[in-house]
Amino acid sequence: MSEYEMSAARKAMIDSQLRTSGVNEEFVLARMAAVPREDFVPAEARSVAYIDRAIALGEGRFLAAPLFHGRMLALARPTGGDRVLIVEGGTSYLAELVRPLVGTCDTISADDAAGATGKRKGYSLILVDGAVEQFPEALAKRLDESGRVVCGLVARGVTRLASGRKIAGKLALQPLAEIGIPVLHQFDKPRQWSF
């Protein structure tokens, strides 16, 4: 596809996927218009970079659907004073969307986040680029008091956008809207035997 066709596809994504689903915050639309999704997928997937679903990239990696990223940004409302940690689902697309909006933006792979132990740095906002069954305590410890999290949650096979805040040292996540979100299996709960 030509650069013109990609630009037209990006505009169509904003008009027919984001705006029609209630994502109308100007800062979100501006960032999603500025960052070319096709730069975050393999060459053979460039023509579907603006499809309204997640794009599998192989080896458990994905680029989540535009609506997930749009709603995530709208819910998170990142500011210039935020120190952000992004748990990546397979690309640096979310970090590219967020970086100009915040004070600092660090990234960590889902594998590293799931196995994180003692490393500690205070973040005011953690964004997880996918859905998790459980949010690891070690990752929650990286969140400042009153810091917030936006991620996907998966329960009984259904994924929902969720947000939460750390209060009195505890993080509570509230599922908000059912939406298709790729699952980060690094955060699956241990399976238990049952009848």
Secondary structure as UniProt FT lines:
FT   HELIX           3..12
FT   HELIX           13..18
FT   HELIX           19..21
FT   HELIX           26..34
FT   HELIX           37..40
FT   HELIX           43..48
FT   TURN            49..50
FT   STRAND          55..58
FT   TURN            59..60
FT   STRAND          61..63
FT   HELIX           66..76
FT   TURN            80..81
FT   STRAND          83..88
FT   HELIX           93..98
FT   HELIX           99..101
FT   STRAND          104..109
FT   HELIX           110..114
FT   STRAND          123..132
FT   HELIX           137..140
FT   TURN            141..142
FT   STRAND          143..155
FT   TURN            156..157
FT   STRAND          158..167
FT   TURN            168..169
FT   STRAND          170..178
FT   HELIX           185..187
//
